[in-house]
Amino acid sequence: MEAISIDRAAKKVTARNVDTGEETVFEYDKLVLGTGSNPITPPIENLDLKGVYRLNHLTDASAIKQAMDAGEVNDVVVIGSGFIGMEAVDAVFNPRRSVTVVEFRDTLLPGILDTDMGQLLYKNFYEQGLEGRFGERVLKLEGEDGKVTKVITDKGAIDADAVILAVGVRPNVGLARDAGITIGETGAIVVNEYMQTSDSDIYALGDCVENTHLLTGKKVLAPMATYANRQVG
């Protein structure tokens, strides 16, 4: 079932069966939104080439593992160096394989670490064989016979027989926005310390909500399971 609308006045949620299209209405006293986030697909040419992988579903991870296990991959380019990008690097890194990270900002984990800490982390990876291309924007992919062969950035070309897209996520707030629930400047749902939205009978948690930075007090996006688990409590 997919929730398609919220009637806050009547306290009803309409959901659709994704197989049959049949709609069902559920009544609620309290409602919890955990709609998560959607992976960002950057405007890069030729993302449909064979050997280009996204990390949207478990099946994507299985496809990458199969390609690695089959020995089909020698040159891997990971686009993005946030948490998902770094997990991808960890998964594919191998002394027999060339792995390059392309990040349009100036360091690894740019949304989490400052430049000094990011460079210190990169030094450790570099000494183990990882190549970082920072401050570069990917423009397009090139291929032969339908399979990716190169990543073209605004500063040059990188050989690649596998490309992993890991450029981040956006909060999935369409359902909440359509229901008139307040969305913050971060693009995520505004909640208070009790995880209540602007409607006190509707709660939200996980990747779709804002978090409060403990040091600055500012609202930030922190789409991580560790924070979502705490929000449940």
N, CA, C and O of each residue as an XYZ file, in Angstrom:
932
protein
N       0.836     -1.199      0.000
C       0.000      0.000      0.000
C       0.875      1.255      0.000
O       1.901      1.313      0.678
N       0.454      2.243     -0.763
C       1.148      3.532     -0.808
C       0.208      4.628     -0.339
O      -0.868      4.810     -0.908
N       0.606      5.357      0.691
C      -0.190      6.487      1.157
C      -0.133      7.588      0.112
O       0.949      7.978     -0.327
N      -1.302      8.093     -0.290
C      -1.328      9.093     -1.363
C      -1.878     10.440     -0.905
O      -1.663     11.448     -1.580
N      -2.586     10.481      0.230
C      -3.076     11.773      0.704
C      -3.457     11.691      2.175
O      -3.773     10.624      2.702
N      -3.415     12.857      2.821
C      -3.804     12.982      4.222
C      -4.878     14.053      4.324
O      -4.687     15.182      3.873
N      -6.003     13.692      4.918
C      -7.066     14.656      5.204
C      -6.972     14.980      6.690
O      -7.484     14.236      7.526
N      -6.322     16.085      7.014
C      -6.080     16.414      8.412
C      -7.368     16.759      9.151
O      -7.512     16.441     10.332
N      -8.297     17.402      8.470
C      -9.547     17.799      9.126
C     -10.372     16.576      9.528
O     -10.937     16.533     10.620
N     -10.435     15.589      8.641
C     -11.213     14.379      8.922
C     -10.377     13.307      9.604
O     -10.906     12.279     10.026
N      -9.060     13.545      9.714
C      -8.128     12.571     10.278
C      -8.228     11.231      9.548
O      -8.505     10.185     10.135
N      -7.988     11.319      8.244
C      -8.034     10.128      7.408
C      -6.849     10.121      6.434
O      -6.425     11.162      5.934
N      -6.334      8.920      6.185
C      -5.261      8.730      5.203
C      -5.787      7.842      4.085
O      -6.360      6.784      4.347
N      -5.598      8.262      2.857
C      -5.980      7.442      1.708
C      -4.734      6.749      1.166
O      -3.708      7.382      0.919
N      -4.846      5.443      0.988
C      -3.727      4.649      0.474
C      -4.180      3.865     -0.744
O      -5.355      3.526     -0.885
N      -3.223      3.584     -1.622
C      -3.521      2.863     -2.863
C      -2.728      1.564     -2.913
O      -1.533      1.547     -2.619
N      -3.394      0.485     -3.286
C      -2.717     -0.792     -3.515
C      -1.899     -0.661     -4.798
O      -2.458     -0.411     -5.866
N      -0.586     -0.826     -4.701
C       0.283     -0.586     -5.856
C       0.098     -1.638     -6.943
O       0.484     -1.408     -8.089
N      -0.480     -2.782     -6.609
C      -0.702     -3.841     -7.605
C      -2.058     -3.709     -8.303
O      -2.159     -3.882     -9.517
N      -3.092     -3.402     -7.527
C      -4.448     -3.377     -8.086
C      -4.978     -1.971     -8.338
O      -5.919     -1.795     -9.112
N      -4.375     -0.956     -7.684
C      -4.873      0.398     -7.811
C      -6.040      0.707     -6.894
O      -6.526      1.838     -6.868
N      -6.496     -0.284     -6.139
C      -7.617     -0.082     -5.225
C      -7.218      0.847     -4.082
O      -6.131      0.728     -3.517
N      -8.117      1.772     -3.752
C      -7.835      2.730     -2.690
C      -8.571      2.360     -1.406
O      -9.703      1.879     -1.438
N      -7.902      2.595     -0.272
C      -8.469      2.318      1.045
C      -8.253      3.537      1.928
O      -7.207      4.183      1.863
N      -9.245      3.847      2.753
C      -9.148      4.983      3.663
C      -8.966      4.473      5.086
O      -9.719      3.619      5.553
N      -7.957      5.008      5.768
C      -7.674      4.644      7.157
C      -7.922      5.863      8.046
O      -7.481      6.967      7.727
N      -8.614      5.665      9.139
C      -8.793      6.730     10.117
C      -7.648      6.693     11.136
O      -7.059      5.641     11.382
N      -7.342      7.850     11.720
C      -6.283      7.890     12.729
C      -6.620      8.866     13.835
O      -7.349      9.837     13.631
N      -6.078      8.593     15.011
C      -6.084      9.568     16.100
C      -4.759     10.313     16.109
O      -4.716     11.539     16.215
N      -3.672      9.543     15.995
C      -2.329     10.090     15.854
C      -1.698      9.446     14.619
O      -1.928      8.271     14.334
N      -0.914     10.216     13.905
C      -0.302      9.731     12.662
C       1.203      9.962     12.716
O       1.658     11.009     13.178
N       1.967      8.994     12.249
C       3.423      9.109     12.202
C       3.881      9.032     10.753
O       3.554      8.084     10.039
N       4.638     10.032     10.326
C       5.208     10.047      8.986
C       6.666      9.601      9.049
O       7.473     10.179      9.776
N       6.984      8.581      8.290
C       8.364      8.121      8.168
C       8.674      7.881      6.714
O       9.069      6.782      6.325
N       8.492      8.927      5.898
C       8.553      8.790      4.444
C       9.968      8.788      3.881
O      10.160      8.590      2.682
N      10.959      9.009      4.744
C      12.344      8.848      4.313
C      12.825      9.899      3.339
O      12.432     11.063      3.414
N      13.679      9.477      2.422
C      14.286     10.392      1.465
C      14.409      9.717      0.108
O      14.251      8.503     -0.016
N      14.693     10.521     -0.899
C      14.881     10.014     -2.256
C      16.302     10.301     -2.720
O      16.792     11.414     -2.530
N      16.978      9.320     -3.326
C      18.331      9.569     -3.835
C      18.326     10.654     -4.907
O      17.409     10.731     -5.726
N      19.345     11.476     -4.890
C      19.482     12.530     -5.892
C      20.110     11.940     -7.155
O      21.128     11.252     -7.091
N      19.498     12.214     -8.289
C      20.080     11.827     -9.573
C      20.635     13.079    -10.235
O      19.860     13.924    -10.682
N      21.945     13.222    -10.311
C      22.530     14.449    -10.857
C      22.326     14.535    -12.368
O      22.136     13.512    -13.025
N      22.365     15.751    -12.925
C      22.177     15.936    -14.376
C      23.440     15.587    -15.158
O      24.125     16.466    -15.680
N      23.733     14.302    -15.230
C      24.926     13.803    -15.908
C      24.497     13.015    -17.140
O      23.584     12.193    -17.066
N      25.141     13.258    -18.254
C      24.799     12.549    -19.486
C      25.211     11.070    -19.413
O      26.230     10.713    -18.821
N      24.389     10.236    -20.031
C      24.684      8.814    -20.244
C      24.676      7.971    -18.972
O      25.478      7.047    -18.834
N      23.782      8.281    -18.054
C      23.678      7.480    -16.836
C      23.080      6.101    -17.099
O      23.089      5.240    -16.219
N      22.562      5.893    -18.307
C      21.952      4.604    -18.632
C      22.959      3.583    -19.157
O      22.577      2.470    -19.518
N      24.242      3.949    -19.205
C      25.256      3.013    -19.681
C      25.390      1.824    -18.723
O      25.195      1.964    -17.516
N      25.720      0.676    -19.266
C      25.984     -0.493    -18.424
C      27.225     -0.216    -17.572
O      28.190      0.388    -18.041
N      27.186     -0.661    -16.328
C      28.303     -0.425    -15.427
C      28.115      0.793    -14.558
O      28.985      1.125    -13.752
N      26.960      1.480    -14.713
C      26.635      2.624    -13.859
C      25.636      2.146    -12.813
O      24.583      1.604    -13.147
N      25.972      2.349    -11.566
C      25.148      1.825    -10.471
C      24.667      2.946     -9.571
O      25.392      3.899     -9.286
N      23.431      2.810     -9.133
C      22.892      3.682     -8.104
C      22.818      2.882     -6.805
O      22.977      1.661     -6.815
N      22.582      3.558     -5.709
C      22.439      2.885     -4.427
C      21.079      3.245     -3.828
O      20.979      3.850     -2.760
N      20.037      2.847     -4.563
C      18.665      3.144     -4.147
C      18.019      1.977     -3.420
O      17.194      2.174     -2.527
N      18.397      0.749     -3.805
C      17.750     -0.440     -3.270
C      18.791     -1.510     -2.975
O      19.938     -1.412     -3.411
N      18.380     -2.533     -2.229
C      19.289     -3.645     -1.925
C      19.746     -4.341     -3.193
O      20.867     -4.846     -3.252
N      18.893     -4.372     -4.208
C      19.268     -5.022     -5.466
C      20.446     -4.324     -6.131
O      21.229     -4.961     -6.835
N      20.576     -3.011     -5.911
C      21.713     -2.274     -6.480
C      23.021     -2.767     -5.863
O      24.007     -2.975     -6.570
N      23.025     -2.951     -4.547
C      24.225     -3.452     -3.867
C      24.566     -4.855     -4.359
O      25.739     -5.183     -4.537
N      23.552     -5.679     -4.576
C      23.791     -7.046     -5.062
C      24.405     -7.023     -6.454
O      25.299     -7.814     -6.751
N      23.929     -6.117     -7.313
C      24.464     -6.022     -8.674
C      25.930     -5.599     -8.661
O      26.737     -6.116     -9.434
N      26.272     -4.658     -7.783
C      27.671     -4.219     -7.676
C      28.542     -5.365     -7.191
O      29.627     -5.597     -7.726
N      28.069     -6.079     -6.179
C      28.844     -7.198     -5.633
C      29.068     -8.276     -6.690
O      30.162     -8.832     -6.788
N      28.048     -8.569     -7.474
C      28.182     -9.586     -8.519
C      29.236     -9.185     -9.541
O      30.036    -10.014     -9.976
N      29.234     -7.897     -9.926
C      30.227     -7.419    -10.893
C      31.632     -7.510    -10.324
O      32.567     -7.886    -11.031
N      31.788     -7.168     -9.046
C      33.105     -7.242     -8.417
C      33.572     -8.691     -8.299
O      34.721     -9.010     -8.602
N      32.671     -9.558     -7.857
C      33.027    -10.968     -7.669
C      33.373    -11.642     -8.998
O      34.178    -12.573     -9.038
N      32.764    -11.168    -10.076
C      33.014    -11.766    -11.388
C      34.319    -11.278    -12.010
O      34.711    -11.748    -13.079
N      34.991    -10.342    -11.350
C      36.250     -9.831    -11.875
C      36.083     -8.946    -13.086
O      37.008     -8.798    -13.884
N      34.883     -8.340    -13.237
C      34.603     -7.515    -14.405
C      35.061     -6.074    -14.228
O      35.027     -5.292    -15.178
N      35.487     -5.717    -13.024
C      35.732     -4.311    -12.712
C      37.170     -4.099    -12.257
O      37.644     -4.750    -11.326
N      37.854     -3.180    -12.927
C      39.221     -2.816    -12.550
C      39.333     -1.354    -12.123
O      40.119     -1.014    -11.239
N      38.536     -0.492    -12.761
C      38.594      0.942    -12.485
C      37.223      1.421    -12.026
O      36.280      1.486    -12.815
N      37.122      1.756    -10.741
C      35.847      2.194    -10.166
C      35.919      3.686     -9.861
O      36.895      4.170     -9.288
N      34.866      4.407    -10.253
C      34.740      5.815     -9.888
C      33.486      5.952     -9.031
O      32.393      5.562     -9.443
N      33.655      6.506     -7.843
C      32.529      6.788     -6.951
C      32.273      8.289     -6.998
O      33.152      9.087     -6.673
N      31.067      8.668     -7.404
C      30.713     10.082     -7.499
C      30.002     10.480     -6.209
O      28.880     10.045     -5.950
N      30.666     11.312     -5.401
C      30.129     11.725     -4.115
C      30.904     11.109     -2.973
O      31.260      9.931     -3.024
N      31.172     11.901     -1.930
C      31.968     11.382     -0.813
C      31.302     11.654      0.528
O      31.971     11.924      1.525
N      29.959     11.577      0.540
C      29.248     11.612      1.808
C      29.295     10.234      2.449
O      30.124      9.403      2.080
N      28.406      9.989      3.412
C      28.423      8.711      4.105
C      28.210      7.539      3.151
O      28.911      6.531      3.242
N      27.241      7.666      2.230
C      26.959      6.572      1.303
C      28.139      6.370      0.359
O      28.519      5.236      0.066
N      28.715      7.468     -0.114
C      29.874      7.357     -0.996
C      31.041      6.670     -0.321
O      31.721      5.846     -0.934
N      31.281      7.007      0.952
C      32.394      6.394      1.663
C      32.124      4.923      1.968
O      33.052      4.114      1.981
N      30.867      4.573      2.211
C      30.549      3.158      2.379
C      30.760      2.400      1.074
O      31.204      1.251      1.080
N      30.441      3.047     -0.043
C      30.682      2.422     -1.337
C      32.175      2.205     -1.569
O      32.592      1.153     -2.053
N      32.974      3.211     -1.217
C      34.434      3.076     -1.336
C      34.925      1.891     -0.513
O      35.709      1.072     -0.991
N      34.456      1.810      0.724
C      34.870      0.713      1.606
C      34.505     -0.643      1.006
O      35.262     -1.606      1.126
N      33.334     -0.712      0.357
C      32.852     -1.980     -0.183
C      33.647     -2.432     -1.406
O      33.860     -3.630     -1.593
N      34.087     -1.489     -2.239
C      34.750     -1.871     -3.499
C      36.264     -1.782     -3.422
O      36.957     -2.255     -4.324
N      36.794     -1.176     -2.347
C      38.236     -0.965     -2.281
C      38.984     -2.291     -2.235
O      38.654     -3.188     -1.459
N      39.994     -2.390     -3.082
C      40.789     -3.602     -3.192
C      42.138     -3.217     -3.796
O      42.178     -2.435     -4.746
N      43.243     -3.747     -3.269
C      44.563     -3.394     -3.820
C      44.702     -3.696     -5.309
O      45.529     -3.093     -5.993
N      43.894     -4.630     -5.810
C      43.973     -4.996     -7.233
C      43.056     -4.144     -8.101
O      42.915     -4.391     -9.299
N      42.433     -3.140     -7.490
C      41.438     -2.354     -8.189
C      41.738     -0.868     -8.002
O      42.105     -0.441     -6.907
N      41.584     -0.083     -9.066
C      41.753      1.364     -8.979
C      40.419      1.994     -8.568
O      39.397      1.789     -9.223
N      40.443      2.761     -7.479
C      39.219      3.405     -6.993
C      39.466      4.912     -6.890
O      40.421      5.354     -6.253
N      38.590      5.688     -7.527
C      38.687      7.150     -7.520
C      37.383      7.738     -7.015
O      36.303      7.322     -7.433
N      37.486      8.710     -6.113
C      36.321      9.447     -5.633
C      36.323     10.818     -6.284
O      37.331     11.525     -6.268
N      35.185     11.188     -6.857
C      35.030     12.531     -7.427
C      34.043     13.296     -6.558
O      32.907     12.864     -6.363
N      34.484     14.432     -6.039
C      33.658     15.235     -5.128
C      33.755     16.699     -5.547
O      34.855     17.240     -5.659
N      32.601     17.348     -5.782
C      32.663     18.727     -6.269
C      33.029     19.717     -5.174
O      33.364     20.864     -5.469
N      32.972     19.292     -3.907
C      33.465     20.143     -2.828
C      34.916     19.776     -2.534
O      35.497     18.954     -3.243
N      35.516     20.379     -1.492
C      36.970     20.327     -1.379
C      37.513     19.260     -0.443
O      38.705     19.266     -0.136
N      36.661     18.333      0.022
C      37.164     17.332      0.954
C      36.223     16.138      1.019
O      35.097     16.194      0.525
N      36.695     15.058      1.632
C      35.824     13.933      1.927
C      34.813     14.332      3.002
O      35.091     15.187      3.842
N      33.634     13.700      2.966
C      32.569     13.969      3.946
C      32.379     15.475      4.160
O      32.444     15.950      5.294
N      32.145     16.224      3.087
C      32.107     17.689      3.201
C      30.971     18.216      4.054
O      31.080     19.316      4.597
N      29.889     17.473      4.189
C      28.786     17.940      5.001
C      28.975     17.657      6.481
O      28.195     18.121      7.313
N      30.011     16.895      6.810
C      30.237     16.473      8.193
C      31.553     17.010      8.746
O      31.604     17.493      9.877
N      32.622     16.924      7.944
C      33.952     17.308      8.418
C      34.369     18.659      7.844
O      33.976     19.025      6.736
N      35.176     19.398      8.618
C      35.767     20.605      8.043
C      36.926     20.189      7.147
O      37.285     19.013      7.081
N      37.502     21.164      6.461
C      38.533     20.855      5.460
C      39.738     20.146      6.068
O      40.242     19.183      5.490
N      40.205     20.609      7.229
C      41.389     19.999      7.855
C      41.157     18.535      8.192
O      42.002     17.689      7.900
N      40.018     18.229      8.805
C      39.722     16.847      9.169
C      39.491     15.999      7.928
O      39.895     14.838      7.878
N      38.836     16.584      6.921
C      38.610     15.848      5.684
C      39.905     15.493      4.989
O      40.046     14.392      4.455
N      40.863     16.426      4.992
C      42.153     16.161      4.363
C      42.944     15.121      5.143
O      43.667     14.317      4.554
N      42.810     15.132      6.456
C      43.475     14.115      7.280
C      42.920     12.730      6.973
O      43.674     11.763      6.869
N      41.603     12.637      6.830
C      40.981     11.364      6.474
C      41.431     10.915      5.091
O      41.743      9.743      4.880
N      41.463     11.860      4.148
C      41.881     11.507      2.797
C      43.331     11.032      2.766
O      43.661     10.112      2.018
N      44.192     11.640      3.560
C      45.597     11.217      3.610
C      45.696      9.734      3.957
O      46.506      9.006      3.384
N      44.867      9.298      4.897
C      44.867      7.890      5.279
C      44.423      7.008      4.116
O      45.028      5.967      3.856
N      43.370      7.422      3.420
C      42.888      6.652      2.275
C      43.904      6.667      1.135
O      44.137      5.652      0.479
N      44.508      7.849      0.911
C      45.465      7.992     -0.192
C      46.654      7.060     -0.004
O      47.145      6.459     -0.960
N      47.103      6.949      1.218
C      48.242      6.070      1.497
C      47.910      4.607      1.235
O      48.806      3.785      1.046
N      46.624      4.286      1.224
C      46.200      2.919      0.922
C      45.857      2.725     -0.556
O      45.543      1.616     -0.988
N      45.922      3.828     -1.337
C      45.734      3.691     -2.775
C      44.524      4.382     -3.366
O      44.317      4.317     -4.578
N      43.714      5.045     -2.544
C      42.544      5.745     -3.072
C      42.961      7.069     -3.702
O      43.794      7.792     -3.157
N      42.371      7.379     -4.862
C      42.621      8.677     -5.488
C      41.403      9.566     -5.292
O      40.274      9.138     -5.534
N      41.622     10.801     -4.855
C      40.537     11.759     -4.680
C      40.645     12.875     -5.696
O      41.716     13.447     -5.897
N      39.525     13.183     -6.337
C      39.467     14.317     -7.275
C      38.455     15.305     -6.690
O      37.245     15.146     -6.852
N      38.973     16.319     -6.013
C      38.130     17.263     -5.294
C      37.956     18.551     -6.082
O      38.816     18.925     -6.880
N      36.830     19.229     -5.850
C      36.547     20.459     -6.570
C      36.278     20.211     -8.034
O      36.485     21.101     -8.859
N      35.817     19.014     -8.378
C      35.519     18.667     -9.767
C      34.046     18.320     -9.907
O      33.464     17.676     -9.034
N      33.457     18.747    -10.995
C      32.056     18.464    -11.275
C      31.963     17.508    -12.462
O      32.527     17.770    -13.524
N      31.257     16.413    -12.276
C      31.089     15.447    -13.355
C      30.113     16.005    -14.382
O      29.012     16.437    -14.038
N      30.529     15.991    -15.647
C      29.707     16.524    -16.725
C      28.965     15.424    -17.474
O      27.781     15.559    -17.783
N      29.675     14.333    -17.765
C      29.046     13.258    -18.523
C      29.866     11.980    -18.384
O      30.993     11.986    -17.889
N      29.269     10.899    -18.831
C      29.956      9.617    -18.911
C      30.117      9.252    -20.379
O      29.279      9.605    -21.210
N      31.181      8.553    -20.691
C      31.386      8.062    -22.045
C      31.472      6.547    -22.010
O      31.849      5.957    -20.997
N      31.118      5.921    -23.132
C      31.142      4.468    -23.170
C      31.399      3.913    -24.560
O      31.405      4.638    -25.555
N      31.609      2.622    -24.595
C      31.759      1.893    -25.856
C      30.878      0.656    -25.797
O      30.845     -0.055    -24.793
N      30.157      0.408    -26.900
C      29.250     -0.741    -26.980
C      28.273     -0.770    -25.807
O      27.931     -1.835    -25.294
N      27.830      0.416    -25.394
C      26.825      0.503    -24.350
C      27.349      0.371    -22.936
O      26.555      0.358    -21.994
N      28.674      0.272    -22.748
C      29.251      0.110    -21.414
C      30.132      1.299    -21.080
O      30.863      1.793    -21.939
N      30.068      1.760    -19.849
C      30.816      2.942    -19.442
C      32.321      2.692    -19.522
O      32.804      1.617    -19.166
N      33.052      3.698    -19.994
C      34.508      3.593    -20.091
C      35.230      4.791    -19.465
O      36.382      4.679    -19.046
N      34.544      5.936    -19.406
C      35.195      7.133    -18.863
C      34.191      8.024    -18.140
O      33.007      8.067    -18.474
N      34.708      8.732    -17.140
C      33.968      9.802    -16.472
C      34.620     11.115    -16.881
O      35.822     11.304    -16.694
N      33.826     12.019    -17.439
C      34.342     13.307    -17.887
C      33.922     14.379    -16.886
O      32.733     14.591    -16.650
N      34.912     15.053    -16.299
C      34.634     16.138    -15.367
C      35.010     17.469    -16.014
O      35.477     17.505    -17.152
N      34.802     18.552    -15.283
C      35.181     19.862    -15.804
C      36.696     20.065    -15.784
O      37.189     21.115    -16.197
N      37.444     19.047    -15.298
C      38.906     19.166    -15.253
C      39.628     18.016    -15.933
O      40.854     17.935    -15.863
N      38.897     17.128    -16.587
C      39.579     16.042    -17.279
C      38.752     14.779    -17.361
O      37.548     14.787    -17.107
N      39.427     13.677    -17.724
C      38.771     12.381    -17.914
C      39.365     11.355    -16.960
O      40.548     11.412    -16.621
N      38.527     10.416    -16.532
C      38.960      9.347    -15.632
C      38.476      8.026    -16.207
O      37.292      7.866    -16.502
N      39.396      7.079    -16.367
C      39.004      5.758    -16.848
C      38.078      5.091    -15.841
O      38.291      5.187    -14.633
N      37.047      4.415    -16.345
C      36.097      3.755    -15.447
C      35.380      2.627    -16.166
O      34.836      2.825    -17.253
N      35.376      1.439    -15.560
C      34.488      0.387    -16.060
C      33.357      0.117    -15.077
O      32.551     -0.792    -15.277
N      33.304      0.917    -14.009
C      32.157      0.921    -13.097
C      32.057      2.300    -12.456
O      33.064      2.879    -12.048
N      30.850      2.813    -12.374
C      30.602      4.122    -11.760
C      29.482      3.951    -10.740
O      28.431      3.390    -11.049
N      29.714      4.442     -9.519
C      28.705      4.361     -8.469
C      28.265      5.776     -8.112
O      29.078      6.611     -7.715
N      26.964      6.032     -8.259
C      26.410      7.344     -7.919
C      26.034      7.375     -6.449
O      25.238      6.556     -5.990
N      26.601      8.312     -5.715
C      26.311      8.445     -4.287
C      26.369      9.919     -3.914
O      27.188     10.336     -3.095
N      25.483     10.704     -4.529
C      25.563     12.156     -4.373
C      24.578     12.696     -3.338
O      24.374     13.907     -3.256
N      23.971     11.825     -2.557
C      23.126     12.294     -1.475
C      21.648     12.059     -1.708
O      21.246     11.440     -2.694
N      20.844     12.564     -0.780
C      19.402     12.351     -0.814
C      18.665     13.652     -0.529
O      19.235     14.604      0.003
N      17.391     13.674     -0.894
C      16.496     14.780     -0.540
C      15.344     14.220      0.290
O      14.859     13.124      0.007
N      14.902     14.953      1.305
C      13.775     14.475      2.116
C      12.533     14.256      1.257
O      12.219     15.066      0.385
N      11.840     13.169      1.508
C      10.611     12.855      0.779
C       9.434     13.476      1.531
O       8.867     12.858      2.432
N       9.075     14.694      1.155
C       8.083     15.455      1.927
C       6.827     15.780      1.132
O       6.010     16.586      1.577
N       6.661     15.174     -0.022
C       5.508     15.497     -0.867
C       4.179     15.281     -0.171
O       3.293     16.132     -0.244
N       4.033     14.164      0.498
C       2.790     13.848      1.194
C       2.504     14.883      2.276
O       1.377     15.360      2.406
N       3.522     15.225      3.044
C       3.365     16.215      4.108
C       3.060     17.598      3.548
O       2.188     18.298      4.062
N       3.770     17.993      2.501
C       3.553     19.327      1.918
C       2.129     19.449      1.377
O       1.462     20.463      1.583
N       1.675     18.407      0.684
C       0.320     18.442      0.122
C      -0.740     18.542      1.221
O      -1.828     19.074      0.998
N      -0.414     18.029      2.403
C      -1.363     18.087      3.526
C      -1.277     19.412      4.285
O      -2.024     19.624      5.240
N      -0.380     20.298      3.872
C      -0.266     21.597      4.515
C       0.607     21.605      5.749
O       0.546     22.544      6.543
N       1.415     20.580      5.922
C       2.337     20.523      7.058
C       3.559     21.384      6.745
O       4.035     21.398      5.610
N       4.065     22.094      7.740
C       5.156     23.045      7.525
C       6.460     22.347      7.147
O       6.891     21.398      7.803
N       7.075     22.842      6.073
C       8.377     22.362      5.611
C       9.408     23.450      5.901
O       9.170     24.623      5.612
N      10.546     23.069      6.470
C      11.564     24.038      6.855
C      12.460     24.476      5.721
O      12.320     24.013      4.589
N      13.394     25.383      6.031
C      14.328     25.906      5.036
C      15.242     24.824      4.498
O      15.750     24.948      3.384
N      15.464     23.773      5.256
C      16.314     22.678      4.800
C      15.626     21.813      3.760
O      16.271     20.982      3.120
N      14.328     21.999      3.584
C      13.560     21.148      2.684
C      12.953     19.948      3.375
O      12.322     19.115      2.723
N      13.133     19.839      4.697
C      12.588     18.728      5.477
C      11.445     19.217      6.357
O      11.227     20.421      6.494
N      10.718     18.273      6.952
C       9.565     18.601      7.780
C      10.026     19.214      9.102
O      10.956     18.718      9.736
N       9.368     20.292      9.506
C       9.658     20.930     10.783
C       9.007     20.122     11.907
O       7.817     19.813     11.845
N       9.794     19.781     12.936
C       9.265     19.075     14.105
C       9.796     19.738     15.374
O      10.829     20.408     15.354
N       9.064     19.537     16.492
C       9.549     20.037     17.775
C      10.310     18.942     18.509
O      10.600     17.891     17.937
N      10.634     19.187     19.777
C      11.437     18.206     20.513
C      10.701     16.903     20.778
O      11.312     15.909     21.171
N       9.385     16.903     20.564
C       8.592     15.684     20.741
C       8.301     14.996     19.401
O       7.540     14.030     19.340
N       8.922     15.511     18.327
C       8.761     14.997     16.976
C       7.375     15.279     16.411
O       6.925     14.601     15.488
N       6.696     16.289     16.974
C       5.420     16.712     16.421
C       5.652     17.693     15.283
O       6.543     18.541     15.349
N       4.851     17.569     14.252
C       4.894     18.510     13.136
C       4.063     19.737     13.497
O       3.681     19.917     14.653
N       3.784     20.582     12.500
C       2.932     21.744     12.742
C       1.499     21.340     13.073
O       0.717     22.154     13.562
N       1.159     20.087     12.806
C      -0.112     19.505     13.252
C       0.210     18.629     14.454
O       0.917     17.631     14.314
N      -0.291     18.981     15.625
C       0.102     18.289     16.857
C      -0.310     16.820     16.900
O       0.187     16.066     17.737
N      -1.208     16.404     16.012
C      -1.614     15.000     15.964
C      -0.831     14.205     14.925
O      -1.075     13.015     14.725
N       0.105     14.869     14.274
C       0.934     14.188     13.269
C       2.400     14.319     13.671
O       2.908     15.425     13.857
N       3.060     13.196     13.800
C       4.478     13.138     14.150
C       5.271     12.739     12.899
O       4.717     12.183     11.951
N       6.556     13.029     12.912
C       7.419     12.632     11.790
C       8.809     12.344     12.320
O       9.242     12.916     13.320
N       9.501     11.447     11.635
C      10.857     11.086     12.061
C      11.638     10.496     10.891
O      11.070     10.132      9.861
N      12.943     10.413     11.073
C      13.808      9.824     10.054
C      14.338     10.842      9.065
O      14.460     12.025      9.381
N      14.650     10.377      7.870
C      15.274     11.219      6.853
C      14.402     12.378      6.399
O      14.912     13.341      5.827
N      13.094     12.306      6.642
C      12.193     13.344      6.134
C      12.102     14.553      7.048
O      11.429     15.521      6.694
N      12.750     14.543      8.213
C      12.612     15.655      9.162
C      13.927     16.410      9.352
O      15.010     15.909      9.048
N      13.791     17.634      9.868
C      14.955     18.420     10.251
C      15.499     17.941     11.594
O      14.771     17.375     12.410
N      16.781     18.176     11.803
C      17.402     17.963     13.105
C      17.965     19.293     13.592
O      18.178     20.210     12.800
N      18.202     19.392     14.885
C      18.793     20.597     15.453
C      20.251     20.330     15.801
O      20.559     19.417     16.567
N      21.141     21.132     15.234
C      22.566     20.997     15.511
C      22.829     21.380     16.968
O      22.449     22.466     17.405
N      23.479     20.489     17.716
C      23.654     20.715     19.155
C      24.581     21.887     19.466
O      24.455     22.510     20.521
N      25.506     22.193     18.566
C      26.441     23.288     18.825
C      25.910     24.631     18.346
O      26.007     25.629     19.060
N      25.353     24.662     17.150
C      24.917     25.934     16.573
C      23.445     26.241     16.838
O      23.025     27.397     16.779
N      22.663     25.197     17.131
C      21.237     25.404     17.313
C      20.485     25.562     16.005
O      19.270     25.764     16.004
N      21.204     25.470     14.886
C      20.567     25.629     13.581
C      19.924     24.321     13.126
O      20.308     23.235     13.559
N      18.938     24.454     12.242
C      18.291     23.286     11.671
C      19.160     22.720     10.545
O      19.648     23.459      9.689
N      19.341     21.404     10.562
C      20.202     20.748      9.583
C      19.545     19.454      9.117
O      18.623     18.942      9.751
N      20.042     18.938      7.992
C      19.657     17.611      7.529
C      20.695     16.619      8.025
O      21.896     16.850      7.881
N      20.248     15.530      8.601
C      21.152     14.482      9.072
C      20.495     13.131      8.810
O      20.042     12.468      9.743
N      20.443     12.721      7.538
C      19.737     11.487      7.175
C      20.538     10.232      7.547
O      21.139      9.585      6.689
N      20.531      9.910      8.827
C      21.295      8.768      9.323
C      20.416      7.909     10.224
O      19.561      8.417     10.950
N      20.640      6.609     10.165
C      19.840      5.674     10.959
C      20.023      5.902     12.454
O      19.090      5.694     13.230
N      21.222      6.330     12.867
C      21.463      6.537     14.299
C      20.534      7.604     14.865
O      20.025      7.455     15.975
N      20.307      8.686     14.104
C      19.414      9.732     14.574
C      17.960      9.279     14.510
O      17.176      9.576     15.411
N      17.602      8.567     13.457
C      16.235      8.074     13.340
C      15.881      7.151     14.491
O      14.766      7.203     15.011
N      16.823      6.305     14.894
C      16.554      5.398     16.018
C      16.295      6.172     17.302
O      15.438      5.785     18.097
N      17.028      7.262     17.514
C      16.826      8.065     18.720
C      15.478      8.786     18.667
O      14.824      8.976     19.692
N      15.077      9.180     17.473
C      13.802      9.882     17.341
C      12.623      8.973     17.691
O      11.605      9.439     18.204
N      12.760      7.706     17.419
C      11.696      6.749     17.760
C      11.506      6.701     19.264
O      10.380      6.589     19.751
N      12.623      6.788     20.013
C      12.543      6.713     21.464
C      11.969      7.950     22.093
O      11.844      8.021     23.315
